[in-house]
Amino acid sequence: MAALPIPALHASHGGCWLRDADSTRTVSKGGAVMAAADTPLLILNAPLVATRLGYPDLSGLDLLELFAFVHPARFVVPTPKGLAHALDLPEPGADAEVPQLLQQAAGALLETCESEEWLEREGAWTALQSLVRMRWPWATLLTGRIAKPQRAERWLFSRLPEWEESPDHPQPRQVFLDKDAVLHRLEDLTGSGAEQRPGQRAYAADATYAFEPREKSGNPRLLLAQAGTGIGKTLGYLAPASLWSNEAGGTVWVSTYTKALQRQLRQESRRAWPERRSDGSRPVVVRKGRENYLCLLNLEDALQGGFAGRAAILAQLVARWAAYSRDGDMIGGDLPGWLGTLFRQRGITSLTDRRGECVYAGCPHYRKCFIERASRASAGADLVIANHALVMVNAARGRDVAARPTRIVFDEGHHVFDAADSTFAAALSGTETIELRRWVIGPEKASRGRRRGLSARLADIVSYDEAGSKAITAARAAAEALPGDSWMQRIVEGAPWGPLEELLAAVRATVYARDESGGQEAGYGLETEAAGLDGAFIEIAQAAREALADLRQPLIRLGVRLEALLEDPPDWLDGTGRARLEGARHSLSWRIDTLAGWEALLERLGGPADPEYVDWLAVDRSEAREYDIGIHRRWLDPMKPFAKVVLEPAHGVIMTSATLRDGDDWGKAIARSGAEHIGVMPHLTAQDSPFDYAAQAEVLIVTDVPRGDIPSLAAAYARLIEASGGGALGLFTAIRRLRAVHGRIADRLARAGLPLYAQHVDPIDTGTLVDIFRDDPAASLLGTDALRDGVDVPGHSLRLVVMEQVPWPRPSILHRARRLAGGGGSYDDTIIRARLAQAFGRLIRSKDDHGHFVVLSSAFPSRLLSAFPEGTPIRRISLEEALQRVAAHASGESDHEGENARPLF
């Protein structure tokens, strides 16, 4: 293998290195910028290098782009070490060796294109011809290395397989699972040589409860299962689930909150089910919301000129991926999470269906659609792996009532409340209303993209059905009253147009008038109660409500007309048109319900408050920039609609988590399950973690880092990471403090060979940041709530968790209302203990893990200490003492009974 003799640049927080043909030298940031401006350089992850250099216009020959072209749908950690491992090259021992690696990696990838054994050759030559016209930097180097095929390559849309229709599946048989058979099944899944875990066996036996026939309609068999870390709950519930699916012929849905657990579940499920059945179908299907999947019609438009500049290059690389993708999942699937961030635009999201504009059977790619394929595959699957939001949305407004899940396992069950809170919320905002306008009207003025209004999506109705055409025309005229492009600018300038923009302007004025933050929250969202509003505001709100009603009425008429056409189809309505009308009717009902919710929200303004809801006005801001304005409504208890929509129709439900209950108290867990709203008493089970926390972990509460002192906070983080030798996960409750700490310590740590990555700083998606962190034991990662749970990094890569302070709930209007209804301070304590337990759960993931959990809090309330597993040593000590203990553990000299220890218990 010959290295590519093109200059290569590597930049980290520790410095910059530039390699020419045969020598590497250290350069300043200014020198690196000048070199990059003079000639295209080999680089790895251009946006990250640009951030390191402070040079946003950086461009060059990015190895990640070349990797995505040569090996689409193949995983690589986007670091020098990850690239070396993916290409079987020597791992660089220091930053100075990275430029040479980049040259070697480029040579290896280019040589692959000339190899007869290149598995992803098909389609490459055709894609390259387009990329040459787009002046992709790699195109000239690839030309001549990729031979023109003897026969013309099939276009992507002709290569993708078509899904096939299947008959309706019968209802599951009513079966009773024998617990001994379940335990035998568990032994099969864990393997004959696996360690016997009594807690896992007890858990699996208890889980059979949810798979027995229910005794009464509307009363599911509900199991709340506390499973401490290390119990092995995944195989614990897959054992009865797989046995029931086999004997009953039904489908079990396992719902998660995080993509990380979805990936883990997919791996674990391979123990219970083969990749494919004898007929070629998949027994296990991963399902997500349609906004996660590639829309082939959007991609076709992008390839045919809908995207320009760098975005057009992205479309070509996505097309390469689509031909090799397992399921077309762009968010957390086999599309590299880093690909979209290389192009600094919302290109990835533009290739999905986020606006609900799908034309279903009217799409020329309908029979090959990834979304439709996943939907049909899930109907006949034994196991469907989904997320909480999809399960709830599918139950609330799924197109096929018969296909809604009846046996559900909610893993990460402590998040069901939060997911329900979002699913059953209402938000009348500028962002939501302008999307509705675009859905009805379609493209306006010089806007680009595939947006199609009702007229375009229902062209046959417009052409052949007078009543339907009139309803569409009326809806389009009524939608003109909704906010249009540049709505925020008009409101800020005091020139709103139309009743809805006037309402949003009144909301903004009211929020600012009532703001009492004193500038402390400058740059972040503001809110105020939707109470005590004056007469002028109420009049504006009622005018907006009438405008929404004027839009809802023709949509209702259109829906009625579509139902009539489907019941008594005219001669011009063929099978394809019928399927398109059924899809349109489903979309209409969703938006009609949304409009009705908005009208109800506005109608109650000025009247008595509804005790079941919490309403407020808000201006959403990010870094001093306003991006949305709206009126919000949440259920005081979102488990009430959840219970009616999800639980009541189900036959068996398991909610399971390591942090389901608060200590030994089941009361709050039962209340947050929704069971009381349908009169069900859940079955309860709890299995404690098998880990020896007394020997494996320590909780250190550092008492001498002043709260609010950023320099002291940053210094504490740096010294703790240095003492640990990396492997630290730093958790923050505020993005501002995270960025401030990162900015102060990243260079210092890099010079010590300890890379530091951070959410909201590095231009890398969260999933990829965790992959990088997991791959490098010397690396550390700073993040916020998204990293507090759902991150599974067992082993030496995670040996220190640091929390900047006690994770107090944000004192929002919604939180205040729930706090008042939930018992005041005890409600807060329950939330905080759950957050602490979730964060602590990141530290010890296996029996061989050891580490420290550090909280930088001078006044950590003793009542919160029960959040940590019983037996875990907890000490209030100074930073210096904490550093000694962390360093001793890093050097292998840790002694939990050392002379510096002052245990609380």
Disulfide bonds with the S-S distance in Angstrom:
none
